[in-house]
Amino acid sequence: MSNAEASEPPALPEIGTLVHDTAKDKVGEFRGTAAGRWLLRSPGDGAMWEAEPGAIEPAGTYERMRALSAVANAKGRANRR
């Protein structure tokens, strides 16, 4: 890999795409950018956080299932109240 390739930021995903923040080991929906950082939102509780683009990778099957299961479990708990 050349130095130019290593320094290029990752391509921006589409809004709503699930990505994995490896620095926090969290899955979030890509919501946009601000001051060079990516804005991510938790699919379950909607909490927003900023992440360094270099720490983001596409959410794999395991990460996607973990996030979607958390959303389904939270909805199930809310319906029992």
N, C-alpha and C positions, 0 to 999 in steps of 0.2 A: 504494500500500500504506500503511495506517495504521501509526502507531507501535505499536499493540497487536499487529497482525499480525506486525510485524518482530521483536518481542521474544518471541513465543511459541516455545517449543522445538518441534523437529520431533516428529511422532508417533512413538511407539516401534514399530519393526517387530516381527514375530514372531521368537521365538528361532530361530536357524538361518538367518535371511534373509541373503543376501549383500548387503553394502553397500560403498560406495567411500569410503574415508577420503581426502578430497582434500588434507589437510595432509601426509600421508605417501605419497600415491599408491599406497595398498595396498587390496586387497580383503580383507574379512574377514567372518566369520559373526557376526551380532549375538548376544551371549550374555547381556546384561543391563545393569544400571546400577550405579554405585557413586559416591557423593558427587557426583552431578550429571554424571558422565562416563559415556560408553558403553564397555562392555567388548566387544572384538572379538577373534576368534580366527582365525588364518590357517587356511584350509581345507587347506593342504598339510602344514605341519609342526606345527600346533597351537599355535604361539607366540601368547600373549595380549598385548594392549596396550589402553591406554585412549585414548579419543578425545573431543574436544570435539563435542557434538551438532551444533553449527553447521557443522562441517567434513564432515559425513556427507551423502551423497546415495545414492539407490538405485543399485545396480550396474547399469550398462548392459550391453548385449550384449557389447561389447568387453571390459569389465572381468570379466564372468562367464566368458567364454571363456578369457581370460588366466589366471585363477585355476584353472579346471578343467583346463586344459592343464598347468599346473605340477604339479597333483596327479597327473595321469596319468603325466607324465614321471618324477616322483619314485618312483611305484610301479614303473614299468618298470625304472628303475635298480636298485631294491632287489631285484627278481626276478632280475636278472642276476648277483647276487653269490653 
